[in-house]
Amino acid sequence: MAKRIFFGSSALQVNPYVTEDNGDTYSSTGWVVPSGIQSVGFSTSVAFEPIFQLGQTEVYGRTESQSPEVECTISKAIDGTELLYITLNGGEDAKGKLPAELAANSAELELGVYHDSIPGVGGESGAAESFIYCSGMYISNVQYQFPLDGVATEEITLIGDTKKWTTSSSGSALSSLSESYNSGTAPSAYQRWKVNVSGSTLPSGVADWPIQSISMTMAIGREAIQELGTRGKYCRYATFPFEVTSEFEVIAGKRPNGNASVNVVEEAYNFENDYELNCIPTMEAGFKDQTIIVNICNNDTNAATPTAQTGYKFDLGTKNRVTSVNHAGGDTGGGNVTLTYSFQNYNYLVVDDAA
């Protein structure tokens, strides 16, 4: 029996369920082992309401106000393989679809735990000793982060109400891994130069400055409907709207832009109170709806074909509004002044990849 669990002695397999227009669900790909997983965390919460009675200060009893909730957070490296958001929503058919089209999909998850003395989980390493199994898991949060240094990550949070430790597996993907899994290589590990700035559509105040980081987040609210006669839920539905936020951090200053120089002043976000009664006030371009599309290259080739040039595409639509512009840094400690632009839209994050 393993004395500890570390990254080399555990592996994740998932089984996505797609919901059709008529409400029927089916396992679209069967059990698969996603690549590039960095961490898997579980959290279980139970809500109780206390019952008291006259003449007694100690708790008289408790009633469960809702069924227990299980939350699973999975982090994946953006490495040229299929994004986890696409995998959990059924694979190839999920590419290019709006969140509303995917909101009813769910998944089974299983984390296999192996002996801590094995070099990897593939081939002749042996079967897992135990498993953490979750079913009826729905995506509740999606986040993408592209830093200047380090690993670009995709973080998915799922919520459900079933989790159990078992000694037998519900799926077959882990047991069928070959020995080559222990020596796998990322097809296209993220580097900062793989953010295709010239091929993306970025909002005002971003593309002209040295970009330091990009992040995109979508929050999907989930509510459970309970019913008498069972501890479990009747269903778990998505609560609209889904808030989609994006944030761009840039260095403030001048940089060459073709044959000209671009000044740090960004007039698109100028704001001046207008005290005159005016039904058509002046609004700078930065405060209007803006299009945001971020493209990430999958390799270093400048080939013209989409597969070779574009690895991942994150389309946030045409109705992104700025919510804040923060000016920070430049103190006596020697740091640089940075500008952070935050944007918001609702119900629009279309993810596609060529993996």
Beta strands, then each sheet from edge to edge (+ up, - down):
strand 1: 10-19
strand 2: 25-27
strand 3: 37-53
strand 4: 56-77
strand 5: 106-113
strand 6: 130-146
strand 7: 153-160
strand 8: 162-166
strand 9: 211-226
strand 10: 233-251
strand 11: 255-257
strand 12: 260-262
strand 13: 293-296
strand 14: 312-315
strand 15: 321-328
strand 16: 338-346
strand 17: 350-353
sheet 1: 2+ 1- 5+ 6- 7+ 4- 3+
sheet 2: 2+ 1- 5+ 6- 8+
sheet 3: 2+ 1- 5+ 6- 9+ 10- 16+ 15-
sheet 4: 11+ 12-
sheet 5: 13+ 14- 17+
end
